[in-house]
């Protein structure tokens, strides 16, 4: 299991947050974990939650869509 080393959250302006988190893992693995819908669905929902819809469009101007459900 990979561990988190640090987490920093900072307010930037009136509506934005800058979240910086260091991982003891290769960059490519971390990038894959936060951009691959199949991997996001495995780790992002907390206990008791599912993510039946996970869409990620990485191109410039793209978007993401997560649908979360409580329970099975």
KEBA-986727 format. One record per atom (N, C-alpha, C): x, y, z. Coordinates in steps of 0.05 Angstrom, whole numbers, padded with zeros to 5 digits, always signed. Example, Ala and Ser with C-alpha at 12.3 -4.5 7.8 and 13.67 -1.06 7.14 Angstrom:
BEGIN
+00264-00114+00156 +00246-00090+00156 +00264-00066+00156 +00257-00045+00142 +00273-00021+00143 +00258+00001+00157 
! end
This chain:
BEGIN
+00017-00024+00000 +00000+00000+00000 +00018+00025+00000 +00010+00045-00015 +00025+00070-00017 +00015+00089+00005 +00033+00104+00016 +00026+00122+00037 +00027+00151+00028 +00011+00168+00041 +00011+00196+00036 +00032+00209+00054 +00049+00225+00043 +00069+00238+00060 +00059+00265+00071 +00048+00282+00053 +00038+00308+00062 +00013+00316+00047 -00002+00333+00060 -00026+00345+00047 -00027+00374+00056 -00029+00392+00036 -00031+00420+00042 -00055+00431+00026 -00072+00446+00040 -00095+00459+00027 -00092+00489+00032 -00094+00505+00011 -00091+00533+00013 -00112+00548-00003 -00123+00569+00008 -00142+00585-00007 -00127+00603-00027 -00137+00604-00051 -00125+00620-00072 -00148+00637-00084 -00149+00662-00077 -00171+00679-00086 -00196+00673-00070 -00219+00682-00081 -00245+00679-00067 -00258+00652-00072 -00252+00638-00094 -00267+00614-00101 -00250+00590-00106 -00224+00591-00103 -00207+00569-00110 -00191+00558-00087 -00185+00533-00088 -00168+00520-00069 -00144+00507-00084 -00121+00509-00072 -00098+00495-00082 -00092+00472-00063 -00094+00447-00073 -00090+00424-00057 -00065+00410-00067 -00045+00407-00050 -00020+00394-00057 -00017+00370-00039 -00011+00347-00051 -00008+00323-00036 +00015+00307-00048 +00034+00299-00030 +00057+00283-00039 +00051+00254-00033 +00059+00237-00053 +00055+00208-00050 +00082+00194-00053 +00085+00172-00038 +00109+00156-00041 +00104+00135-00063 +00103+00145-00088 +00096+00129-00111 +00106+00142-00136 +00110+00127-00157 +00119+00140-00183 +00097+00158-00194 +00106+00180-00206 +00087+00200-00217 +00067+00187-00236 +00076+00169-00253 +00058+00157-00273 +00036+00141-00259 +00042+00128-00237 +00022+00112-00223 +00001+00131-00210 +00011+00153-00198 -00008+00172-00185 -00025+00185-00207 -00014+00193-00229 -00029+00204-00251 -00051+00185-00261 -00043+00160-00264 -00063+00140-00273 -00085+00136-00253 -00078+00137-00227 -00098+00133-00206 -00119+00156-00205 -00111+00180-00212 -00129+00203-00211 -00142+00211-00237 -00135+00196-00259 -00146+00202-00285 -00160+00179-00298 -00156+00155-00289 -00169+00131-00301 -00195+00126-00287 -00218+00127-00302 -00244+00122-00290 -00245+00095-00275 -00233+00074-00286 -00234+00048-00272 -00220+00049-00245 -00198+00063-00244 -00183+00065-00218 -00197+00084-00199 -00207+00106-00209 -00222+00125-00192 -00245+00112-00178 -00260+00095-00193 -00283+00081-00182 -00275+00062-00160 -00250+00053-00160 -00241+00034-00139 -00233+00048-00113 -00221+00071-00115 -00210+00083-00090 -00224+00108-00081 -00237+00124-00099 -00248+00150-00091 -00272+00148-00073 -00292+00132-00079 -00315+00131-00061 -00307+00120-00033 -00317+00133-00013 -00311+00124+00014 -00327+00099+00022 -00323+00089+00045 -00338+00065+00054 -00368+00070+00053 -00383+00052+00042 -00412+00054+00040 -00421+00070+00015 -00403+00078-00002 -00410+00094-00026 -00400+00079-00051 -00414+00083-00073 -00406+00073-00099 -00404+00097-00118 -00392+00092-00141 -00390+00112-00162 -00398+00099-00188 -00424+00097-00193 -00433+00083-00217 -00426+00097-00244 -00422+00123-00243 -00414+00138-00267 -00389+00153-00260 -00368+00149-00277 -00343+00163-00274 -00333+00169-00302 -00334+00194-00311 -00325+00202-00337 -00303+00223-00335 -00282+00219-00349 -00259+00237-00348 -00250+00244-00376 -00250+00269-00383 -00241+00278-00410 -00217+00297-00405 -00193+00287-00411 -00168+00301-00404 -00159+00322-00424 -00173+00324-00446 -00164+00344-00466 -00169+00372-00456 -00154+00392-00467 -00159+00420-00459 -00188+00427-00462 -00200+00439-00442 -00228+00446-00442 -00246+00423-00435 -00234+00400-00429 -00250+00376-00422 -00264+00379-00396 -00276+00357-00387 -00292+00358-00362 -00290+00331-00348 -00302+00330-00325 -00304+00305-00311 -00332+00303-00299 -00342+00279-00295 -00368+00275-00283 -00367+00250-00265 -00374+00254-00240 -00376+00232-00221 -00404+00231-00210 -00416+00208-00209 -00442+00204-00196 -00437+00185-00173 -00443+00195-00149 -00439+00179-00124 -00465+00169-00114 -00465+00145-00102 -00489+00134-00090 -00482+00123-00062 -00499+00129-00043 -00496+00118-00016 -00508+00090-00016 -00493+00071-00004 -00503+00044-00003 -00491+00028-00027 -00501+00003-00029 -00490-00015-00050 -00501-00008-00076 
! end
